[in-house]
Amino acid sequence: MNDPVLEAVRSWSAEETPFALATVVGVRGSTYRGLAARQLMSADGTSVGTVSGGCLDSDLRRVAARVIETGAAEEVEFDLTADDEAIWGWGVGCNGATDLLVEPAGSASALVEMVGHAGAETFCIVHPVPVTSGRRLVTASADRDDRVTAAALAAIGAGRHRVEIVDGMRYLLEVVGAPPRLVVFGAGHDAAPVVAQGATLGFRTVVVDDRRQFLTSERFPEAHDLIHADPVDLARAIRPDSKTAVVLMSHNYLRDLDALASLLGSDVAYVGALGPGERLQRMLDDLSERGVEPSADDLTKLHGPAGLDIGAEGPTEIAWSVLAEVLSVLRGKGGGPLRSRKGPEAFRP
C-alpha cells in the first residue's frame, strides 16, 4: 500500500516521534476530503496528509495533543454546517460535517503492520468506530463467516469506501487495491499527454501499439507498461477488468475497429473512441456487417466522441477532457457542473 501517511507512521515510529493519526470515518454534506482520508500530526504540529483544506488544523492539533498525552483514541466531529462566527470564526462555508477517528501512535503502528501483511492486491480494512469498540481487521476473502466480513467483501465488490452498521456497531470499510489502469491504444504524439496526465492522477498507465518502434520509454516516460500487440489481440494482451479504462486513439480506422471488436464482451469499465460521432457509428455499422453486435452493456461502456464537452482544443486539453470523463465514469458521477447538483437552488435545472 503506497500511502505516504502510513509510510510516515512507520518512519516516525522508528524515530520515536510522538504523534496521532486522524482518519475520516464519517462525512455529511459538502466536505473537502472523503472517507478514509488521513492526516498524521506530531506533538509540535508537523503534519503529513490532510483531512480538510487546512481549516480544521488548529482544532485538530489540540485533539492530537490530547491523544498523544493520554494514549487514548478519540472520535470527534467538526461540523461546519452552522454559519456561526462565534463558534468557528472562519467563515469557511464548507457546509459539511466531518467525523474523525484520532488514534495514538500504538494503534496507528499496529494498523501499518496489518496492512503490510495484507498480501492481496485488493483488500478491505475494517475500522470499528470508535476504535475501542471492536477489533480492527484486514480481509480480502471469505476467510471468516460473519456479517462484518460479508460487508467488507461487498465493499470490495463495489470498489469504494463505505460506512456500515453491522449488528448495532458502526464500521468504516476502507477498500484498498491496485490503482485503476488507463490503457492508451495508439502510440502517436497526442497519446503522450494522456499518459502523462493519467500517471499524475494515479492511474497505472499502459500504451499498446502494433508498431514496435513507437513503444519507447523516451516517448512515454510515465508509462508503467509498453505492450506490442496487434489490434485484434488488444483484450488478450491487457486482460481488462472493471478498473480498466481504454482510449482508442491510433488514428487509424481499421486498427481502432479491430481493437474495439476485441474489447466487446469484456469486463472493461470504459472505452473511449476519439474522433467524431459519425466515425464511431461507422465502426458499429461495420461490426454489424461482420455479424458482431455489441450488447447493451458494451454500448453503456462505449463513449464517443471520448471526453467531456469543455471545448477542448489541442492534445493537452483533449487529454484533460478525456481523463475527466474517465474519472466520472469510474466514480459513478455525471460529470456535469457541480453547481447543477450542489449549487444554490437558482443554479439548478
C-alpha positions, 0 to 999 in steps of 0.5 A: 500500500503506497500511502505516504501517511502510513509510510510516515507512521512507520518512519516516525515510529522508528524515530520515536516521534510522538504523534496521532493519526486522524482518519475520516470515518464519517462525512455529511454534506459538502466536505473537502476530503472523503472517507478514509482520508488521513492526516498524521500530526506530531506533538509540535504540529508537523503534519503529513496528509490532510483531512480538510483544506487546512481549516480544521488544523488548529482544532485538530492539533489540540485533539492530537495533543490530547491523544498523544498525552493520554494514549487514548483514541478519540472520535470527534466531529467538526461540523461546519454546517452552522454559519456561526462566527462565534463558534468557528470564526472562519467563515469557511462555508464548507457546509459539511460535517466531518467525523474523525477517528484520532488514534495514538501512535500504538494503534496507528503502528499496529494498523501499518503492520496489518496492512503490510501483511495484507498480501492481496492486491485488493483488500478491505480494512475494517475500522470499528468506530470508535476504535475501542469498540471492536477489533480492527481487521484486514480481509480480502476473502471469505476467510471468516463467516460473519456479517462484518466480513460479508460487508467488507467483501461487498465493499470490495465488490463495489470498489469504494469506501463505505460506512456500515452498521453491522449488528448495532456497531458502526464500521468504516470499510476502507477498500484498498487495491491496485490503482485503476489502469488507463490503457492508451491504444495508439502510440502517436504524439497526442497519446503522450499527454494522456499518459502523462496526465493519467500517471499524475492522477494515479492511474497505472498507465499502459500504451499498446501499439502494433508498431514496435518502434513507437513503444519507447520509454523516451516517448512515454516516460510515465508509462508503467507498461509498453505492450506490442500487440496487434489490434485484434489481440488488444483484450488478450494482451491487457486482460481488462477488468472493471478498473480498466479504462481504454482510449482508442486513439491510433488514428487509424480506422481499421486498427481502432475497429479491430481493437474495439471488436476485441474489447466487446464482451469484456469486463472493461469499465470504459472505452473511449473512441476519439474522433467524431460521432459519425466515425464511431457509428461507422465502426458499429455499422461495420461490426454489424456487417461482420455479424458482431453486435455489441450488447447493451452493456458494451454500448453503456461502456462505449463513449464517443466522441471520448471526453467531456464537452469543455471545448477542448482544443489541442492534445493537452486539453483533449487529454484533460477532457478525456481523463475527466470523463474517465474519472466520472465514469469510474466514480459513478458521477455525471460529470456535469457542473457541480453547481447543477447538483450542489449549487444554490437552488437558482443554479439548478435545472 
